[in-house]
Amino acid sequence: MRTESPFRTGRARAVLRAVAIASCVPYITLKAAWAAGSGVGIPEGSPLLDGGTPLVVGNAATVLMGGAVVVLALLLTRPWGRRVPAWLLVLPMWVASGLLLPIMTAYPLQLAVRLLGGDGGRPAGGGAEPFLEPWVFGVVYGGFILQGLTLGALFTLYAGERWGALWRGRLRDLPESPTAPALRATAVAAAVFAQVPLAAHLLWAAGSTAGLDAGTAAARTSDFHVLEAVNAVFAVSAATGVLLLAFRRGGRLPSRVPLALAWAGSAQTACWGGWLTLAVLAGAGDATERTPQATVVIYAVQMLAGALVVTLGAHFFAERSAALASSSVPVRRAVEAPAPRESRVS
């Protein structure tokens, strides 16, 4: 029988869990207050004051997302979390990675650029209405960074104990897949699709306004340019990771490196593409009319690229799991088979 390594909940995991849960409190509190009609942290003239029903629904949805972080922290640190089906844990973690990673990487860079003279939250053109009080971003994004770091550490420990055998070794040691041609075609398609958001984010990071609505173009700051540059990096990460996995280039490279690149890149491209698309659709009327069709297409292609990458990754893990299971059958049968009886000499 297959035996799993015992689950250990030590002090380090308990501390990480406590920090992850505590870091959700400010965000959930603010969102709940806004859903209830409070204006805390929202300055006069902010469009959030006139958000209406879509804003209330959005705040309620993000409160649930914050609650999901708490559930994930418990799943990753309690013994019963080992009995959860893989997809029921991996999928929420992938979505959480996609939403948190760009904040974890872009926000510190934005602060650094501000210290070096960037205009930060002040649009170069001036005259834009304030969106939120500056302290709100520090509190909320600081909480997001803590959530990402703690959940990432907990998931790494959990996944290593439960599924670590699936990504051990180097790329050159991986057996050839029986569906290699299809996987390579899918990888090439994903990499080609990723070029669309990559080109768009690079152009926007460099200062182009092509595909941007007038309001977004007028409100650009150094924060905007930094975020777009980070978005471009994740598009490159998705394409690089999936091509390495499909074509097995860089043979001495540990398997976990392209898998990590594909995970982070696909999560960010798919989840942020989906989030921005939902934001456009949820804005209804005005927002939908203001957003150029080209931008909506870019978001859709971004989602498609990320979905293709994560699909190929899921196929990779399914094949690896099946291969490892089949290779252990002869050994298991040999161990469990009864010993031959000694022949009697008459």
N, C-alpha and C positions, 0 to 999 in steps of 0.2 A: 504494500500500500504506500501511496505517496504521503510523506509527512511534511508538514509546514513548520518552519522555524517558529518558536514560541514568540508571542507578541510581548514586547517589553515596554512598559510605560514608566520611564524613569523621570528624574527630576527635570532634565532638560526638556523633554516633551511636555511635561506639565507646565513649565514656564512659558514655552512657545504657545501652548494652547491658551493660557491665561492672557498673554499679550495679544494674540489674535482676536480673542473675544472682546477684550477691553478696547481695542482699537476700533471696533465697530460702533461703540456707544455714541461718540460725538456725531457721526454721520447719521445713524438711525434717529438720534434725538432731533437733529436739525430737520431731517426729512419729515418726521412725524409732526413736528411743529408747523412746517410749511403746509403740509397736507391739511392740518387743522385750521389754517388761515393766518398763522402767525407771520409777521414780517421781520423776525429777528435775522440780522445779517443781510437784509435786502435793502439797499439804499433807495431813496426817493428817485423816481424816474426810471427804475429798472423795469424791463419788460416782464420780469417775473411777477410783478404785482398785478398784471392783467392777464395772467396765464389761463385763468378759467379752469374748466373741467379737465382739459388735457394735462395741465400742470399738476392737478390733484391726483389724477390717475398715474402720472409719471412718478410723482413722489411716493405714492403707495407702492408702486412696483419696485422702486429702488430700496424701499424699506424691506421688502421681501428678499431682495438680493443681499442686503446686509445680513438678514437672518440666515440666508443660505451659507454665508461665511462661517457663522457660528456652528451650524450643523456640520459643515465640512471639518472644522477644527475638532469636533467631537468624534466624527467618523475616523479621523486619522489617528486618534489617540486612545480610543476605547477598544477593548477586545472584540466587542460585537461588530466593530467596523471591518474586521477581517472577513465577516460573512456576507458583506454587501456585494452584490454582483459587480464585476469590474466596470461595466459601462456606466452604472449608476453613480460611481465615484469619479471615474476618469473624465466623463463628459462635463460635469460641473467644474472640475478642476481645470479642464482645457478652456472653458468659457471664462472662468475667473482669471486664468493666466492672460487670455487675450484682452480682457478689459483693464487689468491692473498693470501689465508690463509696460505699456507706453507711458503711463503716469509715473511708474517707478523710475523709468529712464529719462523721460523728458523733463519732469518737474525739477530735479536737481540741476539739470543742464540749463533750464530756464533761469533759475536763481543765479547760477554762475554767470550767465550772459548779462543779467541785470547788474551784477557787481562790476562787470567789465564795461558798463556803459549802455547796455541795451535799454530800450524804452519800456520793457516789461508790459504792464497792463495799460499803458497810455498810447492809444493809437496815434500814429504819426500825423494823421490829418486833424486830430482833435475833434471835439464836438460830440463824440459818442457817449451815449448814456451809460452810466456804470451798471454792471450786471449784478455783482455781489460785492460786499465789503471785503477788502483785502485779507482780513483775518480768517474769513471763511475758507479761502483756498488753502491757507497754511494748515488749518485744523483738519479739513477733509482730506487733502492730498497727503498730509503726514500720516493720517490714519490708513489711507490706501497703501502707502509704502510699507507700513508695518504689517498690514494684512498680507501683502504680497510676499514679504520676506519670511514671515512666520509660516504661512501656508505652504510656501515653496519648500522650506526646510522640513516641515512635517511630511509633506507628500514625498519628498526625496527619500526620507527614512522609511516611510511606509512602502513605497514602490520598490525600493531596493530589497526589502525583506520578502515581499510577496511575489514580485515579478523580476527580480534582478537577473535571473538566468537568461532572460529574453534578450538582453543587450550586452551581455558579456562578450569579450573578444574584440578583434579588429575587423575592419571591413573585408579584408582579404580572406579572413577565415570563415565568412558567412557562406553557407551552401548556395549554389545557384538555384534560383526560384524556377519552378516549372512554368510559371506564368510571366517570366521575365520580359518577353516582348510587349505584353499588355501593360505591365508595370512601367516599362520605359516610355511607352507611348503616353501613358497618363502623366508621368513625370514631366515629359517635354511639354505637354499641353498645359500643365499647371505652371511651369516656368514661363511659358509664352504669355499666358493670361496675367501672370504677376508683373509683366513688363508694363501693362497699362497703368495700374496704380503707382508703380515705381516711377514712370515718366511723369505722371501728374504730380506726385508729391515732390519730386525733384524740382519741377518747374515752379511750384508754389513756394518751396523753400528758397528758391533763387530770386523770388520777387514777382513772378508772373501772376497775372490776374485771370488768365484764361480758364474758363469754366467756373469761376467764382461769381456769386451774386454780388450786387453792388454793396450791400450791407457788410458782408464778410470782407470784401476787398478794402472797404474804408476802415474797418476795425482791425486790420492786421497790425501786429506788434512783433517784437522780437520773439515773444512766446510762440506766436503762430509759426514763425519760420523755423524755430527749433523743433516744434512738434512735427512739422512736415518733414524735416530732415530725419527725425527718428522713425516716422512712418515709412520712409524710403528704406531705411536700414532693415526694418522687419520684412519688407517685401523681398529684399535681397536674401535675407535669412531663409525665408520659405523656399525660394527657388534653389538656393545652394544646397540646403538640407535634402530636398527631395531628389535632386539630380545625383548627389553623392550616394544616396541609398539605392537609387535605381541602377546606376551605372558602376557602382562600387569603385569609384576613383579614389585616390588617396588611400591605397590599400593598408598602410600601417596606421591609419587613423582609427582610434577607438570608435566602436559602433555608436556609443552614446553621444558622440559629438554631432554627427549629422542628425540623429534623432532629436537632440535638444534644439538644433537649429530649425528643424522642420516643425517641432512642437510650438516653439515660440513664434516663428514666422507665420504658420498657418493660423494659430489662435488669434494673433493680432489682426491679420488681414481679414479673416472671416468675421470675427466678432465685432471689430470696429466698423467694418463695412456694413454689417447688419445693423449695428447700433445707429449709425448715421442715417441709414435708409429709414429705419423706424422713426428717427427724429424728424425727418422730412415728411413722412406720411402722417405722423401724429400731429404735426403742425397744421395739417389740413390747409385749406384755402390759401392764405397769404404765403406761408412757408413753401408750399408746393409750387406755387406760381413763381416765387422768387428764385428758387433753386433751378439753375440751368439743367436741361435734360442731359447734357454731357456729364455733369457731376453725378447725376443719378446713375448713369451708365457705368461710370468709374467705380462707384460704390458696389454695383451689382457684380462687375467683373472681379473686383477685389474679394467679394464673398465667394465667388465661384473658384477663384484660385486657391483660397484658403481651404475650401471644402474638398477640392481635389487632393491637396497635399495631405490633409488629415485622413482622407479615405485611403490613400496609399499607405500611410503609416499604420492604420488599423489592419490593413491586409498584411503588412509586414509582420506585425505582432501575431496575427492569427497563424500565419505560416510558421513562424518560429516556435510558437507554442505547440502546434501539431507535430513539428519535426522533433522537438525535444521529448514530447510524450511518446512518439513512436520509437525513438531511439532507446528509451528506458524500458520498453516492454520486454525485450529479450532478457535483459538483466533481471527484471522483476520476476519473470517466469522461472528463470534459472534458480533464483533465490527461493521462490515459493514452491518449486517442484519437490515432491518427496524423494528422499534419497533412495537409490536402487537397493533392492534386497540382495544380501549376499547369497551367492549360489551355494547350495548344499552339496557337499561331496559325499556320495553314498559309498 
